[in-house]
Amino acid sequence: MKKKTRRRKLQAGDAGSKEEFCALCRLSDDDPAVFGEKVTLKEHKLSVHYFCLLTSCGVYQRGEEDEGVFGFLIDDIKQEIRRSARLTCGCCKKKGACVGCNVRSCRKMIHFPCGRKHGFISQFSAQFPSFCPDHSPSQSMCVSSDLSLPQSCSVCLDSIEPVLGYSVLKCPSCHASWFHRDCVQRQAHSAGLFFFRCTLCNNKEKFQEEMLRMGIYIPERDASWELEENAFSELLEVYRQCDALTCVCNNGRTHSAKTGWFEVIRCRLCGSGGTHRKCSGLRLDTSDWACSNCTQATDGRASLVTSPQGGQRRSLSKRRMSPIRSSISCKRPSLPVGCGSPEDLLQALAPQLSPVTVQVEVYGDHALSAGVELVRRADFDPTHTLSVRFRNDLQTTFPRRLQGSDIARQYFLKLLVQQIQDSVVFEGPEGSKNLALDSRALRDDLYFDAGCLLALSLVHGGPSVGFFSPALYQCLFNYPANRPLAFTHMTPDTHFTRRVSRMAEAESVDELREVMAESWEYLELAGCNQPISSLEEREALVEDLVSFTMITRMQLPLQRFREGLQTLGIFDQVQLFPSVFRGVFCEAADRLTAQTLAQLFDLKFSSEQEKLSKETPVSSFWRRFLLECEDGKSSISLQDLLRFATGAEDLPAARLLSAPSISFLHPVSSSSSSSSSSPGAEDEETQEGEKVTIRGRREVWRDSGLFPQSEPVSKRLLLPVASSYQAFKSSMEQAVSHHVHLHPSES
């Protein structure tokens, strides 16, 4: 007969000390979350745990729910007590074992509490079967959980060993929420059927189904907090107290008149602060007021609630994290829908930046030291605009007029990204770096600093990162998903990589055992020092070792690096669009093309029709010149042209909020007398860049001495208005070559 779970609570009376012991398990413990409700029937001198009844092999609910103990008839309970009295518990060796393994060939019998201590799983559904550790259901490790192995229980937040088993369970939906069995059982007992769900992804159906399979009891009732009488009555109370520094009300701070000077008005943002109008110097008709805490948190603008800019600092890093947090815990700012490029997605984060500047002093070329000093300041705010100045050695080579400009900032960010790549935080070949495990970097929290500075660089107009290995990107952002790491993803030419490579390439069991014997310390540390009987076990061994080397032992560096990348919302943005951002982090910057450079500038034509007619062909000259630079038909390169026009050597990862512009530089037009013009020069071109108009107008257009001009600070390029493409090309090549090759300091 199928057992039925109870739906209501039985009122039971008190019992004597003798009756307090459960008749089935012989324990007096009364913990409803662990043993179920303990019911005492005084007239029968009987006490039983509800879970002991549900999991017993020889008793079923044959009565109605209001009969006996939740439908278990008294006679049936007594008969089960007599039956179990003859059976010995396999754990404590005492009589009274009433719970047995559901597998027919298995003869193990235990008390229900003993089973909990020794890994028995009892499923509270269908026929309420129980399973011994040898036959109990288990959860499997998947790639997504490997890539984000937690360090704490998502229920109690205490530390957790990231190894699935009887005591540690995980959510089947997000794979990121891991918890102690006791914690999730108490959560289920408190939340009930209608509110029990994953604490991270909020999944309910798959989560409850998996928890029932793994032996978690979910009571069929409302949440415990909903059953308490007047549980939320304090929410109906209105704050009525004056919090002004000096209260001038004769009746005290708690007095609130219905109207007038001494009516307590509440903060319209938090509602947990109040003041008398008189005490805060407000007008008599003031009803819109914000307390000092909310005013500080909103930088004086009480119309917008944002997170505080200072004060709270993480205990490990001793500095404040970015105000933009994970999308799991709060709403993200609205993002452009359907964005297909990382430039657009990064530009969506740029409005966070404020016009307030912060000074960055760079001594020599030590950009990383300057960056670390910046993020470790107590008042560091990532939204402040960077004003960079180079000191000492570079003061003579970096132009004084460019100090504090966008060019100085971009040059600093380029140096910064390169020096982060070469720091002790990373290891591996150029352009394909993995995180390195360095004790000093952990102690100094350099992993957080590196992540924070890379995020800062991307949003403030720095170059693409471009040096992450695919494995590092997968470990950080779980993309591509559900793909295990192979030993080829490990950092080449390291001790661990050589060991794992030899195991992966072993051609016989003896060879594999020999390599394992040489690496026994490494295997012991990874928890993989088990005997190998066949080559079929080699693949699983290698996969476990790779996972240990690149994920398990790197948990703290990965965690701190992720937290650094959360600055200005970069980490959350990448998690939303991992395929789009892969090229920003893993691939070197794309080769500069004529089309990319042409799209970078905004053409600004003159409003006068006469000038416009001369500027239109020059725009065609500009596009043709870019194509020849790309094809190598010019003496300068696109890189030289970009450096001349903007002062930057690379395009920023984020599209610039104010795009550089192109204007036109017109030649001087002058009227000449007939004697000043050579008779043979009329109605024809004399030489490149000098043209004489038709007879009668006698207007001379001279552009042979006209060269392009760049204004990097204002992001403006002036193109010469030339009469022919050859004249335009000649002036461009001369000016750019002179700037780049003869005066490299200007770049």
Salt bridges, closest charged atoms under 4 A:
ASP31 OD2 - ARG186 NH2 2.64
GLU37 OE1 - ARG6 NH2 3.73
ASP76 OD2 - ARG62 NE 2.75
GLU80 OE2 - ARG83 NH2 2.71
ASP134 OD2 - LYS108 NZ 2.79
ASP182 OD1 - ARG116 NH2 2.97
GLU210 OE2 - ARG213 NH2 2.80
GLU220 OE1 - ARG7 NH1 2.62
GLU263 OE1 - ARG277 NH1 2.96
ASP285 OD1 - ARG283 NE 3.65
ASP288 OD1 - ARG268 NE 2.30
ASP344 OD1 - ARG655 NH1 3.06
GLU361 OE1 - ARG391 NE 2.72
ASP365 OD1 - HIS366 ND1 4.00
GLU373 OE1 - ARG377 NH2 3.18
ASP381 OD2 - HIS384 NE2 3.65
ASP406 OD1 - ARG409 NH1 2.95
ASP406 OD2 - LYS715 NZ 3.28
ASP444 OD2 - ARG440 NE 3.85
ASP445 OD2 - ARG319 NH2 3.62
ASP445 OD2 - ARG560 NH2 2.73
ASP449 OD1 - ARG319 NH2 2.17
ASP449 OD2 - ARG376 NH2 2.74
GLU518 OE1 - ARG499 NH1 3.48
GLU518 OE1 - ARG502 NH1 2.88
GLU563 OE2 - ARG314 NH2 3.28
GLU563 OE1 - ARG560 NH1 2.11
ASP572 OD2 - ARG332 NH1 3.94
GLU615 OE2 - HIS666 NE2 2.80
GLU628 OE2 - ARG624 NE 3.74
GLU628 OE1 - LYS729 NZ 2.93
GLU630 OE2 - ARG591 NH2 3.79
GLU649 OE1 - LYS414 NZ 2.52
ASP650 OD2 - LYS414 NZ 3.26
GLU682 OE1 - ARG695 NH1 2.83
GLU690 OE2 - ARG702 NH1 2.25
GLU711 OE1 - ARG716 NE 3.21
GLU746 OE1 - ARG401 NH2 2.70
